[in-house]
Amino acid sequence: MSETRSDIFVIVPCFNEHPHVRRTLIALLKTPYQIVLIDDGSSPPIYPLVQDLKFHYLRHEENQGQGASLKTGMNYALNKGANLLVHFDADGQHQVTDIELLIAPILQGKTEVTLGSRFLNPHHIQAIPRSRRNLLRMARIFNGLFTGMWLSDAHNGMRAFSRRAAKEIEITKCRMAHATEILGCIKQKGFRYEEVPTHILYPTYARNKGQRAWNSVHILFDLLVR
């Protein structure tokens, strides 16, 4: 697995992550993958902070939401010939070393989609703040009832897709409801999938900005009404 992987694209949605995005990109650029950052209407724009780095930069002039950013990035990567696509957050919580674990089952032909999970490794579970742990468990039940996919984790931003799966997954929910929408699409189209352990960091800034219970109400409204 030491060959060049220029057909593997890492899609990085970014909205106002000015303090963290440069560090995230530098870590990603040590890998053999192509990196696509989507600046989702950040103010000020992200590019001046990272213009000396070599990556693909896309920008929404107005904030459209994470789902819309992933859709923009995936369409771009597919047009550039991507054979495997990875979702990766810009805020420094995801670990670059987890990408290898995430893409391995797809490269080996075992599955078409992999989904990161914080609940497969006991050490990773302990790193999750207790309040977040409880919220994620409730979200897991919601996802299971809504999509029929009973996963160990919910709304984990690390995912990977084969080219075929990426082409057939249509993201229509522009904001956070896209995470549940993706699962429903995987189930509906019958893609082979596998959960993979991923380690998420929870520094103070991440705890302060994470999903709140009220956000879950907005996600439910987006899915059921819009």
Buried (B, 14 or more C-beta within 10 A) or exposed (E): EEEEBEBBBBBBBBBBBBEBBBEBBEBBBEBEBBBBBBBBBBEEEBEEBBEEBEBBBBBBEEBBBBBBBBBBBBBBBBEEEBBBBBBBBBBBBBBBEBBEBBBBBBBEEEBBBBBBBBBBEEEBBEBBEEEBBEBBEEBBEBBBEBBEBEBBBBBBBBBBBBBEBBBBBEBEBBBBBBBBBBBBBBBEBEBBBBBBBBBBEBEEBBEEEBBEEEBBEBBBEBBEEE
